[in-house]
Amino acid sequence: MTPQTRTNQPESRFRQAVVILALIGAASLAPLIVASFFNHPSADDFSYSVVTHAAAQADGIASVIQAAFDTSMRYMQTWQGLYSSAFVLALNPAIFGEGFYALTCPLLMAVSLGAFLLFFRSLCKNVIASPSKAWIGVALLAWLFFIQTMPSPVQGLYWYNGAMNYLFFWSLGLIVLAMMVSYLTSSGWKAAVLLLASTLLAFVVAGGNHVSSFACILGLAYIAAVDAIRHRRFFALIPLAACIVGFAIVMTAPGTAVRSARLATEAGVHNSIPWTLAMAPYTLLSCLSEWVNLQYLCFLALATPLFHRICIAGGMKTGLLTVRNAALTALASCAFLIGMLCVPLYSLQSLGEPRIVDIVYATFVVLSAFTAFLFYGALFRRGIPERLASALSFRSRASAIAAAVLLLAIIVAPSTFSLAFDELRSGQIQSYDAQIDARLAIYGDASVRDAVFPQLTEKPELIYFDDITDDPADWRNVDAAAYYNKDSVALEPSASDAS
């Protein structure tokens, strides 16, 4: 064996290990995609898309877009001022045919993956200036870990109204921050394009959910401060201003006042800034006690070889890789997460629905991965033992096997994969789909004006969010009836109610 062959052998093993891990990760997503074909709209899906559904059935795409715009304007007056959100939610793919609702999960996966890739690329290329391509592996691993361990897959991936309102706009916000990080090291026409695109997209994000828009404001404020201090430029204030203006439009819309009054009356919510500021750090600690678990430690262990590849590539701004900077980043990350938590705590006096927790958790995964890299980089600069470096390089068969075991530990443990696999294997998802299909046959029968359905016997945790009730006057029933052009819809009384 020649010296050159010996040199190439470890590198070849590294690439083989990465390919195997990528295949394992891709295979873990298969049950999630399969489950999406049994997915169906529910609850607010009907509320937001009643008008667009009618337009899609009778007119062309131009009428659908106009109907979505009208829906946005109507909700700004009657419920909440989220102008971007209402427009997107009105474009539920099911309005073009029930089967298109299956696109919800793949769409959310694609957008969130793109956001992870762009953000980690901007950090690697523009913050630490590393030529390494290992950032791709870090982004893919972090995204896969988030998808497999997210608190609520149904509200984060499958229920269109919840997932698009939160994870979709959070992903757009992450893309805005990625572009602005790239802007910091750009000049000329490239800087102008990044600034313009960030400004437009920041205004769109501001009209999404409150938590994502506030997080975008915090991130843009930090970037604008860095640009002003380091480069004496103030153009980064433009996208920040666009996001603040959009947020102000949302908060001052008549519909927002209507919703706030309803929450105060029905849920007893009374906004308090001191209470919010006191509870936010405690809430974060409570979340971290759940999130920092064995699966998370496996994720960090699996990411470490990729951190190592970035460090040994050379050409980095090694001055950033200090324990002090890593510690400051950890503190800033905690402050950022606390800021995000303040929004639901102030408006709802709780974390709210699990879809809100999903995007806070996604932010934690992104920020903690970058913080962990900085800590590893600081150790690397101080000269970690060569034996440890070798063990973390995927260049030995033992380390590659260990990496595969760590990835399987993330996937096989309680995860989105295990939930999808179990519910598909048991037939629960398929049974739920068959029962909804039976309803659709009645919905499609024009001779039936008042539809009554049996109670669902299967409600799979992965894809089931909500259902109509046995009360035709319930808002869910009213909106479903309008969506399917019925006079009324209802469920048969449950056995407990009948008795």
Secondary structure, DSSP 8 states (H G I E B T S, - for coil): --HHHHHHHHHHHHHHHHHHHHHHHHHHHHHHHHHHTT----THHHHHHHHHHHHHHHS-HHHHHHHHHHHHHHHHHHT---HHHHHHHHT-GGGG-GGGGGGHHHHHHHHHHHHHHHHHHHIIIIIS----SHHHHHHHHHHHHHHHH-S-HIIIII-HHHHIIIIIHHHHHHHHHHHHHHHTT--HHHHHHHHHHHHHHHHHHHTS-HHHHHHHHHHHHHHHHHHHHHH---TTHHHHHHHHHHHHHHHHSHHHHHHHHHIIIII-----HHHHHHHHHHHHHHHHHHHSSHHHHHHHHHHHHHHHHHHHT--S-GGG-SHHHHHHHHHHHHHHHHHHHHHHHHHHSS--SHHHHHHHHHHHHHHHHHHHHHHHHHHHHT---HHHHHHTTT-SHHHHHHHHHHHHHHHHSSSHHHHHHHHHHTTHHHHHHHHHHHHHHHHT-TT-SEEEE---S---TTT------S-TTSHHHHHHHHHTT-SEEEE---HHHH-
